């Protein structure tokens, strides 16, 4: 008998996934837990192991096809059974039996508490679609969906918004039609001339006849792009940059790194020091560990540090949960484990969600400092620059100034000015600076 391989549930809020790559071909002999295929969801890319040993008899969902959770994507069976080959099914033909085919009429609108497949797919649209709907005040249940089982896609929502009537200020109802080009003699009823000019259409990416190479964005790249633009629209980004003397940390690290690796079984980099300093600063200034919910400030009681990890195919932010409860060894082990599994596509969805503050380290590439974009719904992000030796003026105990070679680092804090004032941002970074320049971090 053939064993059905189904699209796994990679998280409670994830209703579908896209097949990125098949690691095995029809007819291949497979051992249990061999990597069978790769998938991409709205939250994470992952390698999926084979649930059973046998021969890969069929591949039912081809690369770049998106299907609901629970869809049969392949079959594994006895080696004596004849492989039936791989197809290139459409999204509809790859659906589970309970999902209607694309040729049929769209699925009926589902109630919010509908637990059917159609209901789950509609009400649990991607985070991007739900955020867009929230920003525009759109009830997704009223949007006609063309995705799997009538699920509302980003394109469906954009089409719905394009058809919706444009809200006009009340004063415009009694004003004459505004000219498309500003006329100083025309009445504006208090409106600024800028409002009378239509927005400039986006310029084409390339001209006719221009030599170009065009390739579609990967799913991860599209998610990153959409998230960055949404964050810029949401938060009032402000930055402050501090210069920090890392000589003290470098000396601690050099003195203890061998014993540290023996005790904790992992290497000691500079990042755990920065993480520990940030945790203490977040306790001192809890507004940096918060989120905005309408007119309310939500103060997070747990400190979950996201640390950006660069991948060959994009960027991901694993989260160290309850980071303030860990010592330097715990932070180093958690960070190195998450980074390693991120690069091997072994992260679980809950390991990249729930972050309350993010640290990113462009300094590993030699950047003086970076000005990163806030990771929503957080309100602050710390950028760590390169640590380099520079001549610095030092004042001795007797007040005498002299020049010394020190290991210096610039570190930035990007914060949401809606709830974090400039003074708080500076005090936060001053706290981090003091910790890094003087704390023993439990090493001595």
C-alpha positions in Angstrom: 0.0 0.0 0.0 1.2 3.5 -0.8 1.8 6.0 2.1 0.4 9.5 1.5 2.8 12.3 2.2 0.8 15.4 3.2 1.7 19.1 3.5 2.5 19.5 7.2 1.0 22.1 9.5 3.9 24.4 10.3 2.1 26.6 12.8 -1.3 27.2 14.1 -1.9 30.3 11.9 -0.4 28.7 8.7 -3.0 27.3 6.3 -1.0 26.7 3.2 2.6 26.3 1.9 4.5 26.4 -1.3 6.8 23.5 -2.5 10.2 25.0 -3.2 12.2 21.9 -4.2 12.1 18.1 -4.3 15.2 16.4 -3.0 14.1 13.0 -4.3 12.9 11.9 -7.7 10.2 9.3 -8.5 11.7 5.9 -8.2 14.3 6.9 -5.6 14.6 4.7 -2.5 14.0 6.7 0.6 14.9 6.1 4.2 12.7 7.4 7.0 13.6 11.0 7.9 15.6 11.6 4.7 15.0 15.1 3.5 12.2 14.7 1.0 11.3 18.2 -0.1 11.5 21.9 0.9 8.5 24.2 1.6 8.0 27.9 2.1 5.2 29.5 4.3 4.5 33.0 5.3 6.7 32.5 8.3 9.5 30.1 7.5 11.2 27.9 4.9 11.8 24.4 6.0 13.1 21.0 4.9 10.5 18.2 5.3 11.7 14.7 6.2 10.2 11.6 4.7 7.6 10.2 7.1 8.3 6.6 6.1 10.8 4.4 4.3 10.2 3.1 0.8 10.2 4.1 -2.9 8.9 7.5 -4.0 6.0 6.5 -6.2 4.5 9.8 -7.1 5.1 13.5 -6.9 1.6 15.1 -6.9 2.6 18.8 -6.3 5.2 20.4 -8.5 7.7 23.1 -7.5 6.3 26.6 -6.9 2.7 25.3 -6.4 0.9 26.5 -3.3 -1.5 24.1 -1.6 -3.4 23.9 1.7 -2.1 22.1 4.8 -3.2 18.5 4.6 -2.9 18.2 0.8 -1.3 14.9 -0.4 1.9 16.0 -2.1 3.5 12.7 -2.8 3.2 8.9 -2.2 5.7 6.5 -0.9 5.3 2.8 -1.3 6.9 -0.6 -1.7 9.8 -0.8 -4.0 8.1 -3.4 -6.1 5.2 -1.0 -7.0 5.6 0.8 -10.3 6.3 4.5 -10.0 3.6 6.6 -11.7 5.7 9.6 -12.5 5.6 13.3 -11.6 3.0 15.7 -12.8 2.6 19.4 -12.8 -0.7 19.8 -11.1 -2.5 23.1 -10.8 -3.3 24.5 -7.4 -6.8 23.2 -7.7 -5.9 19.6 -8.7 -3.4 19.4 -5.8 -6.1 20.4 -3.3 -7.5 18.1 -0.7 -10.8 16.4 -1.5 -12.7 18.9 0.7 -11.5 21.9 -1.3 -13.5 22.8 -4.5 -11.7 22.8 -7.8 -10.8 26.1 -9.4 -13.3 25.5 -12.2 -16.2 25.4 -9.8 -17.9 28.4 -8.3 -15.9 30.2 -5.5 -16.4 28.8 -2.0 -19.2 30.4 0.1 -18.3 33.1 2.5 -17.3 31.6 5.9 -18.2 32.8 9.3 -15.4 33.7 11.7 -16.0 30.6 13.8 -16.3 28.3 10.8 -13.8 25.5 11.4 -14.2 23.9 8.0 -11.2 23.9 5.6 -12.8 26.7 3.6 -13.5 28.7 6.7 -9.9 28.3 8.0 -8.4 29.2 4.7 -10.5 32.4 4.4 -10.3 33.7 8.0 -6.7 32.7 8.4 -5.3 34.5 5.4 -1.7 35.4 5.4 -0.4 37.9 8.0 0.2 40.4 5.2 -3.3 40.2 3.9 -4.8 40.5 7.4 -2.6 43.5 8.1 -3.6 45.1 4.8 -7.2 44.5 5.6 -6.9 46.0 9.0 -5.1 49.1 7.7 -7.9 49.7 5.2 -10.8 48.7 7.4 -11.8 45.8 5.2 -13.8 42.8 6.4 -12.1 39.8 4.6 -15.4 37.9 4.8 -16.8 40.4 2.3 -13.9 40.0 -0.2 -14.3 37.5 -3.1 -11.4 35.2 -2.9 -9.7 33.4 -5.8 -7.2 31.4 -3.7 -7.5 27.8 -2.5 -11.0 27.1 -1.3 -11.9 30.8 -1.8 -9.1 32.1 0.3 -8.5 35.8 -0.1 -5.1 36.6 -1.6 -3.1 39.8 -1.7 -4.2 40.3 -5.3 -7.9 39.8 -4.3 -7.6 42.4 -1.6 -5.9 44.9 -3.9 -8.6 44.4 -6.6 -11.3 44.9 -3.9 -9.6 48.2 -2.7 -9.3 49.4 -6.3 -13.1 49.0 -6.8 -14.0 50.6 -3.4 -15.2 54.2 -3.5 -12.6 56.7 -2.4 -13.3 58.5 0.9 -13.7 62.2 0.3 -13.3 64.8 3.0 -16.6 66.4 4.1 -15.5 69.8 2.9 -15.0 68.6 -0.6 -18.8 67.9 -0.9 -19.5 71.6 -1.0 -16.4 72.6 -2.9 -16.1 72.9 -6.7 -14.2 70.2 -8.5 -10.4 70.5 -7.9 -8.3 71.1 -10.9 -5.7 68.5 -11.8 -3.0 71.2 -12.1 -2.9 73.8 -9.4 -4.5 77.1 -10.5 -3.8 79.9 -8.0 -7.1 81.6 -9.0 -9.1 78.5 -8.3 -10.8 78.1 -4.8 -9.3 75.4 -2.7 -11.7 75.5 0.3 -8.7 75.2 2.7 -7.1 72.3 0.9 -3.4 72.7 0.2 -2.3 72.7 -3.5 -0.6 69.4 -3.0 -3.9 67.7 -2.5 -5.1 68.9 -5.8 -2.4 67.2 -7.8 -2.8 63.5 -8.6 0.0 61.2 -7.4 2.8 60.5 -9.8 2.5 57.1 -11.4 5.4 54.7 -10.8 8.1 54.7 -13.4 8.6 51.5 -15.4 11.5 49.4 -14.1 13.1 49.3 -17.6 12.7 50.9 -21.0 11.7 49.2 -24.2 14.8 47.7 -25.9 16.9 47.9 -22.7 19.1 44.9 -22.1 17.8 43.3 -18.8 17.4 40.0 -17.1 14.1 39.6 -15.3 13.5 36.9 -12.7 10.6 36.5 -10.2 11.2 37.2 -6.5 11.3 34.2 -4.3 8.5 33.8 -1.8 10.9 34.8 1.1 12.1 37.9 -0.9 8.5 39.0 -1.5 7.6 38.6 2.2 10.7 40.6 3.2 9.9 43.4 0.7 6.3 43.6 1.8 7.2 43.6 5.4 9.8 46.4 5.1 7.5 48.7 3.1 4.7 48.0 5.7 7.0 48.8 8.6 8.0 52.1 7.0 4.4 53.0 6.6 3.5 52.0 10.1 6.3 53.4 12.3 7.8 56.9 12.6 11.4 55.8 12.3 14.0 57.8 14.2 17.7 56.8 14.8 20.4 57.5 17.3 24.0 56.3 17.0 26.4 55.7 19.9 30.2 55.0 19.8 31.0 52.3 22.2 34.5 51.2 23.5 34.5 47.4 23.2 38.0 47.0 24.5 36.7 45.7 27.9 34.5 43.1 26.2 37.3 42.0 23.9 39.6 41.5 26.9 36.9 39.5 28.8 36.3 37.4 25.7 39.9 36.7 25.0 40.5 35.8 28.7 37.6 33.4 29.1 36.7 32.1 25.6 38.6 28.8 26.0 37.2 27.9 29.4 33.8 29.2 28.1 33.8 26.8 25.2 34.8 23.9 27.4 32.0 24.7 29.9 29.2 25.5 27.5 30.1 23.6 24.4 29.9 26.6 22.1 32.0 29.5 20.9 31.8 32.9 22.5 31.3 35.7 20.1 30.7 39.4 20.8 26.9 39.1 20.2 25.9 37.5 23.5 27.5 40.5 25.3 25.4 42.9 23.2 22.3 40.7 23.9 22.8 40.7 27.6 23.4 44.5 27.7 20.2 45.0 25.6 18.2 42.8 28.0 19.2 45.0 30.9 18.4 48.2 29.0 15.0 46.8 28.1 14.2 46.2 31.7 15.3 49.7 32.5 13.3 51.2 29.6 10.3 48.9 29.0 8.7 51.1 26.4 11.4 49.8 24.0 10.0 46.3 24.6 6.4 47.3 23.7 4.0 47.4 20.8 1.4 49.9 19.6 -2.2 48.7 19.5 -4.4 51.5 18.2 -4.3 54.2 20.9 -2.8 51.8 23.5 0.8 50.8 24.4 1.2 47.1 25.0 4.2 46.5 27.4 5.6 43.0 26.8 6.4 41.3 30.1 8.8 38.8 28.5 12.0 39.8 26.7 12.3 37.8 23.5 15.3 38.9 21.4 15.2 38.5 17.7 18.6 38.3 16.1 18.8 38.7 12.3 20.6 35.9 10.4 21.7 36.4 6.8 21.0 33.5 4.5 22.2 32.9 1.0 18.5 33.2 -0.1 17.3 36.0 2.2 17.1 37.1 5.8 15.4 35.5 8.8 15.1 36.6 12.4 15.2 33.6 14.9 14.0 34.6 18.4 15.7 33.8 21.7 12.8 33.5 24.1 13.1 34.9 27.7 16.6 36.1 26.9 16.8 38.2 30.1 16.6 35.0 32.1 19.8 33.5 30.6 23.4 33.9 31.5 26.1 34.5 28.9 26.4 30.8 28.2 22.7 30.3 27.7 22.5 33.3 25.3 25.5 32.0 23.3 24.2 28.4 23.0 20.7 29.6 22.0 22.0 32.1 19.5 24.4 29.7 17.8 21.9 26.9 17.7 19.2 29.0 16.1 21.6 30.5 13.6 22.9 27.1 12.6 19.4 25.7 12.2 18.2 28.8 10.3 20.9 28.1 7.7 20.0 24.5 7.4 16.2 25.2 7.2 15.5 23.4 10.4 13.7 26.2 12.3 10.1 25.8 13.5 7.5 28.6 13.1 7.4 29.4 16.8 11.2 30.0 16.8 10.8 33.0 14.5 7.8 34.5 16.1 7.0 36.3 19.3 10.0 38.6 19.2 9.8 41.8 21.3 13.1 43.5 20.3 15.5 42.8 17.4 19.3 43.1 17.1 21.0 43.0 13.7 24.7 42.9 13.0 25.8 44.4 9.7 29.2 44.9 11.3 30.2 41.3 10.3 30.5 42.7 6.8 32.5 45.7 7.8 29.7 48.3 8.1 30.5 51.3 10.3 26.9 51.1 11.4 23.5 50.4 10.0 20.1 52.0 10.2 17.8 49.0 10.1 14.0 49.0 9.7 11.9 48.1 12.7 10.6 44.5 12.8 6.8 44.9 13.2 5.0 44.9 15.6 8.1 45.8 17.6 9.0 49.5 18.2 12.8 49.4 18.3 15.7 47.7 16.6 19.5 47.8 17.5 22.1 47.8 14.7 25.6 46.6 15.6 28.5 47.9 13.6 32.0 46.6 13.0 34.5 46.5 15.9 37.7 48.1 14.7 40.9 49.4 16.3 41.1 53.2 16.4 43.2 55.8 18.1 41.1 57.4 20.9 41.7 60.1 23.4 41.7 58.6 26.9 41.6 60.6 30.2 43.7 59.0 32.9 42.9 58.9 36.7 45.0 62.0 37.2 43.1 63.9 34.5 45.9 63.6 31.9 44.8 63.0 28.3 46.6 60.6 26.1 46.0 58.7 22.9 45.4 54.9 23.0 44.5 52.2 20.5 41.0 50.9 21.5 38.5 48.5 19.9 35.6 50.8 19.0 32.1 50.1 17.7 29.2 52.2 16.5 25.8 50.9 17.5 22.5 52.4 16.4 19.0 52.3 17.8 16.0 52.7 15.4 12.9 53.5 17.3 9.2 54.3 16.7 8.8 58.0 17.6 5.1 57.4 18.1 5.8 56.1 21.6 9.6 56.5 22.2 10.9 60.0 22.5 14.4 60.9 21.5 15.6 61.2 25.1 14.4 57.7 25.9 16.2 56.3 22.9 19.4 58.1 23.9 19.1 56.9 27.5 18.5 53.3 26.3 21.7 53.4 24.3 23.7 55.1 27.0 22.7 52.2 29.3 23.8 49.7 26.7 27.1 51.6 26.3 27.8 51.6 30.0 27.1 47.9 30.4 29.4 47.0 27.5 32.2 49.2 28.8 32.1 48.2 32.4 30.0 45.1 33.2 31.7 41.8 34.1 28.8 39.8 32.5 29.2 37.2 35.2 32.6 36.1 34.0 34.6 37.4 36.9 
